[in-house]
């Protein structure tokens, strides 16, 4: 691990976007990689974590790319309003506001889990533009199709009437137990990683928002037609980097993608890797992602 959550926070900044304070980390602002004219990658994280998910991949890409990551509303070091109805469309609005504020014109998108769903809404909007801003989109493990998303039992409980009770009484061990089941057998999360997750979830009393944020599972069902069609209609190169043994959205999700959408530009399947490829196998993800970008730009 290169940076603890506190160190990660110290490298970023808070930006006011659409009336909320959002944590943003931009490699153009950090250390020995100040040049903002490199190819740009926008990184979109998953549930229930934060932009810190990219911590192990970050140093592998910063030499050659400008990296920009944010904590979505309700996550990590961003505002966590409560009670609140967290909507994927609003998260997409916030990303678009960030893109505008930073003056980005063309960039790549790399997303994971919840971030995949935000990327699908944003991709639908890109498809409606005469000149898309996106150069490519690469999706790590995520529920692109609600019918193949195998939610864990705790996710189902959080999404149900027990959600408020669970968020008040859940402990660090419950996070550890869940992560152990969705990481690969040989790439299990260590205590330091779980401690970091727990710190970020609880920052600014954020644990109480978990059952509100998980409404995205219902939103995926409600907006399935739009978000799946976004993939089918894309004029932007799409790649999948997939931890194959992920019980939530592993090899079975890739198979469904081929059935519903057809083959993307590139599928890179990582054997024995689970739901968090960027944590479990950052070197493999780095190599796979660079391979995809090369194909996307050819």
C-alpha positions as CSV (number, residue, x, y, z in Angstrom):
1,X,0.0,0.0,0.0
2,X,1.4,3.4,-1.0
3,X,-1.0,5.7,0.8
4,X,-3.3,5.4,3.7
5,X,-6.7,7.0,3.4
6,X,-5.5,10.0,5.4
7,X,-2.5,10.4,3.0
8,X,-4.8,10.0,0.0
9,X,-7.0,12.8,1.4
10,X,-4.0,15.1,1.8
11,X,-3.1,14.7,-1.9
12,X,-6.6,15.8,-3.0
13,X,-8.9,18.7,-2.6
14,X,-12.6,19.5,-2.1
15,X,-14.5,21.1,-4.9
16,X,-17.9,22.6,-4.8
17,X,-20.0,20.8,-7.5
18,X,-23.8,21.2,-7.9
19,X,-24.1,22.5,-4.3
20,X,-22.1,19.8,-2.6
21,X,-18.5,19.4,-1.5
22,X,-16.8,16.6,-3.4
23,X,-13.4,15.1,-2.8
24,X,-11.3,15.1,-6.0
25,X,-7.7,13.9,-6.6
26,X,-6.0,15.1,-9.7
27,X,-2.5,13.8,-10.5
28,X,-1.7,17.1,-12.2
29,X,-1.8,18.7,-8.7
30,X,0.4,16.1,-7.1
31,X,4.1,15.6,-6.6
32,X,6.4,14.9,-9.5
33,X,3.7,14.5,-12.1
34,X,2.4,18.1,-12.5
35,X,2.0,18.1,-16.3
36,X,-1.7,18.3,-17.2
37,X,-1.2,17.7,-20.9
38,X,-0.8,13.9,-20.7
39,X,-3.7,11.7,-21.9
40,X,-6.4,12.0,-19.2
41,X,-8.2,9.1,-17.4
42,X,-11.3,9.7,-15.3
43,X,-11.7,7.0,-12.6
44,X,-15.1,6.1,-11.2
45,X,-15.2,4.0,-8.0
46,X,-17.5,1.4,-6.5
47,X,-19.9,0.8,-3.6
48,X,-19.4,1.1,-0.6
49,X,-15.8,2.4,-1.0
50,X,-14.2,5.5,-2.6
51,X,-11.6,6.8,-4.9
52,X,-9.0,5.2,-2.6
53,X,-9.9,2.0,-4.5
54,X,-7.5,3.2,-7.2
55,X,-4.6,3.6,-4.7
56,X,-2.6,0.6,-5.9
57,X,-3.1,1.3,-9.6
58,X,-2.4,5.1,-9.3
59,X,1.4,4.9,-9.3
60,X,1.4,2.5,-12.2
61,X,-0.4,5.0,-14.5
62,X,0.7,8.4,-13.3
63,X,4.0,8.4,-15.3
64,X,2.1,8.3,-18.6
65,X,-1.4,9.7,-17.8
66,X,-3.2,12.5,-16.0
67,X,-5.5,10.7,-13.5
68,X,-8.6,12.3,-12.0
69,X,-10.7,10.5,-9.4
70,X,-13.5,11.7,-7.2
71,X,-15.5,10.3,-4.3
72,X,-19.1,10.2,-5.3
73,X,-21.7,12.0,-3.2
74,X,-22.3,10.0,-0.1
75,X,-18.9,8.2,-0.3
76,X,-15.4,8.6,1.1
77,X,-14.4,12.2,1.8
78,X,-17.3,13.8,0.0
79,X,-20.4,15.2,1.5
80,X,-22.8,12.6,2.9
81,X,-26.2,14.2,3.2
82,X,-28.8,12.3,5.3
83,X,-31.6,11.6,4.9
84,X,-31.2,11.8,1.1
85,X,-32.2,10.0,-2.1
86,X,-29.0,9.2,-3.8
87,X,-29.6,8.9,-7.6
88,X,-27.2,7.6,-10.3
89,X,-28.4,10.5,-12.5
90,X,-27.2,13.0,-9.9
91,X,-23.9,11.3,-9.6
92,X,-23.6,11.6,-13.4
93,X,-24.5,15.3,-13.2
94,X,-21.7,15.8,-10.6
95,X,-19.2,14.0,-12.9
96,X,-20.2,16.3,-15.8
97,X,-19.9,19.3,-13.5
98,X,-16.3,18.2,-12.6
99,X,-15.4,17.7,-16.2
100,X,-16.6,21.2,-17.0
101,X,-14.9,22.8,-14.0
102,X,-11.6,21.1,-14.8
103,X,-11.9,22.1,-18.5
104,X,-11.5,18.5,-19.8
105,X,-12.2,18.1,-23.5
106,X,-11.2,14.5,-24.3
107,X,-10.5,11.7,-21.9
108,X,-10.7,8.0,-21.1
109,X,-13.0,6.5,-18.5
110,X,-12.1,3.6,-16.2
111,X,-14.8,2.5,-13.8
112,X,-15.7,-0.2,-11.3
113,X,-18.9,-1.5,-9.7
114,X,-21.2,1.4,-8.8
115,X,-19.0,3.5,-11.0
116,X,-19.9,1.2,-13.9
117,X,-23.5,2.2,-13.5
118,X,-22.7,5.9,-13.4
119,X,-20.6,5.3,-16.5
120,X,-23.6,3.7,-18.3
121,X,-25.7,6.8,-17.6
122,X,-22.9,9.1,-18.7
123,X,-22.3,6.9,-21.8
124,X,-26.0,7.3,-22.8
125,X,-25.4,11.0,-22.6
126,X,-22.2,10.7,-24.7
127,X,-24.1,8.8,-27.3
128,X,-26.5,11.7,-27.6
129,X,-23.7,14.2,-28.3
130,X,-22.6,15.0,-31.8
131,X,-19.0,14.9,-30.7
132,X,-18.4,12.7,-27.7
133,X,-15.7,13.7,-25.2
134,X,-14.8,10.2,-24.2
135,X,-12.0,8.4,-26.0
136,X,-12.8,5.1,-24.5
137,X,-14.5,3.4,-21.5
138,X,-13.1,0.4,-19.7
139,X,-15.4,-1.4,-17.2
140,X,-14.1,-3.4,-14.3
141,X,-16.4,-5.8,-12.4
142,X,-19.8,-4.4,-12.0
143,X,-23.5,-5.1,-12.4
144,X,-24.0,-4.0,-16.0
145,X,-27.1,-6.2,-16.3
146,X,-29.4,-6.4,-13.2
147,X,-30.5,-9.9,-14.1
148,X,-26.9,-11.2,-13.7
149,X,-26.0,-9.1,-10.6
150,X,-25.7,-11.6,-7.7
151,X,-26.0,-9.3,-4.7
152,X,-24.6,-10.6,-1.4
153,X,-27.0,-11.3,1.4
154,X,-25.9,-8.2,3.3
155,X,-26.6,-6.0,0.3
156,X,-30.1,-7.5,0.1
157,X,-30.7,-6.8,3.7
158,X,-29.3,-3.2,3.4
159,X,-31.7,-2.6,0.5
160,X,-34.7,-3.9,2.5
161,X,-36.6,-2.7,5.6
162,X,-33.8,-3.8,7.9
163,X,-31.4,-1.4,6.2
164,X,-31.5,1.5,8.8
165,X,-31.1,-1.0,11.7
166,X,-28.1,-2.8,10.0
167,X,-26.2,0.4,9.2
168,X,-26.5,1.5,12.9
169,X,-25.3,-1.9,14.2
170,X,-22.9,-3.3,11.6
171,X,-19.2,-3.5,12.6
172,X,-15.9,-3.7,10.9
173,X,-16.0,-7.5,10.9
174,X,-19.1,-7.6,8.7
175,X,-17.2,-5.6,6.0
176,X,-14.3,-8.0,6.4
177,X,-16.5,-11.0,6.0
178,X,-18.1,-9.6,2.9
179,X,-14.8,-8.7,1.3
180,X,-13.3,-12.1,2.0
181,X,-16.1,-13.7,0.0
182,X,-15.8,-11.5,-3.0
183,X,-12.0,-11.3,-3.3
184,X,-10.1,-14.1,-5.0
185,X,-8.9,-17.1,-3.0
186,X,-5.3,-16.1,-3.3
187,X,-5.7,-12.3,-3.1
188,X,-7.6,-11.9,0.2
189,X,-7.9,-8.5,1.8
190,X,-5.5,-7.8,4.7
191,X,-6.3,-6.1,7.9
192,X,-4.8,-2.8,6.7
193,X,-7.1,-2.7,3.7
194,X,-10.2,-3.5,5.8
195,X,-9.2,-0.8,8.3
196,X,-8.9,1.7,5.4
197,X,-12.4,0.7,4.1
198,X,-13.9,1.1,7.6
199,X,-12.3,4.5,8.1
200,X,-13.7,5.8,4.8
201,X,-17.1,4.4,5.3
202,X,-17.4,6.0,8.7
203,X,-15.9,9.3,7.7
204,X,-18.4,12.1,8.4
205,X,-20.9,9.7,9.9
206,X,-21.1,8.0,6.5
207,X,-22.1,4.5,7.7
208,X,-25.7,5.7,8.1
209,X,-25.9,6.4,4.3
210,X,-25.1,2.8,3.2
211,X,-28.7,1.7,3.0
212,X,-29.6,4.9,1.1
213,X,-26.8,4.5,-1.4
214,X,-27.6,0.9,-2.1
215,X,-30.8,2.0,-3.8
216,X,-28.7,1.9,-7.0
217,X,-29.6,-1.8,-7.2
218,X,-33.2,-0.9,-7.7
219,X,-32.3,2.0,-10.0
220,X,-30.4,-0.5,-12.2
221,X,-33.7,-2.4,-12.7
222,X,-35.7,0.7,-13.3
223,X,-33.3,2.1,-15.9
224,X,-32.1,-1.2,-17.4
225,X,-33.3,-0.4,-20.9
226,X,-31.5,3.0,-21.1
227,X,-28.3,1.7,-19.5
228,X,-28.0,-1.5,-21.4
229,X,-28.8,0.4,-24.7
230,X,-26.0,2.8,-23.9
231,X,-23.6,-0.1,-24.2
232,X,-25.2,-1.3,-27.5
233,X,-25.3,2.1,-29.1
234,X,-21.8,3.2,-28.0
235,X,-19.6,4.9,-30.6
236,X,-16.8,4.8,-28.0
237,X,-14.5,1.8,-27.7
238,X,-15.5,-0.4,-24.7
239,X,-13.3,-2.8,-22.9
240,X,-14.0,-5.2,-20.0
241,X,-11.3,-6.2,-17.4
242,X,-13.0,-8.8,-15.3
243,X,-12.0,-10.7,-12.2
244,X,-13.4,-14.1,-13.3
245,X,-14.1,-15.7,-9.9
246,X,-16.1,-12.7,-8.6
247,X,-19.3,-14.2,-7.3
248,X,-21.2,-10.9,-7.9
249,X,-20.2,-9.9,-11.5
250,X,-17.5,-12.2,-12.7
251,X,-17.3,-14.5,-15.7
252,X,-21.1,-14.9,-15.8
253,X,-21.5,-11.1,-16.3
254,X,-19.1,-11.2,-19.3
255,X,-21.0,-14.1,-20.8
256,X,-24.2,-12.0,-20.5
257,X,-22.5,-9.0,-22.1
258,X,-21.7,-11.1,-25.2
259,X,-25.3,-12.4,-25.3
260,X,-27.0,-9.0,-25.0
261,X,-24.6,-6.5,-26.4
262,X,-22.1,-8.5,-28.5
263,X,-18.4,-8.6,-28.0
264,X,-16.8,-5.3,-26.9
265,X,-13.5,-4.1,-28.4
266,X,-11.6,-6.2,-25.8
267,X,-12.3,-8.6,-22.9
268,X,-9.4,-9.3,-20.5
269,X,-10.4,-12.0,-18.0
270,X,-8.2,-12.3,-14.9
271,X,-8.2,-15.9,-13.6
272,X,-8.5,-16.4,-9.8
273,X,-9.2,-12.7,-9.3
274,X,-12.4,-11.5,-7.6
275,X,-14.5,-8.4,-7.5
276,X,-11.7,-5.8,-6.9
277,X,-9.1,-6.4,-9.6
278,X,-7.5,-3.0,-9.1
279,X,-6.7,-4.0,-5.4
280,X,-6.1,-7.7,-6.0
281,X,-4.0,-7.6,-9.2
282,X,-2.9,-4.0,-9.9
283,X,0.0,-5.0,-12.2
284,X,-2.3,-7.3,-14.3
285,X,-4.9,-4.5,-14.5
286,X,-2.3,-2.0,-15.5
287,X,-1.0,-4.2,-18.3
288,X,-4.5,-5.2,-19.5
289,X,-5.7,-1.6,-19.4
290,X,-2.7,-0.3,-21.4
291,X,-3.4,-3.1,-23.9
292,X,-7.0,-2.0,-24.2
293,X,-6.0,1.7,-24.6
294,X,-3.6,0.8,-27.4
295,X,-6.3,-1.1,-29.2
296,X,-8.8,1.7,-28.6
297,X,-6.5,4.3,-30.2
298,X,-5.4,2.2,-33.2
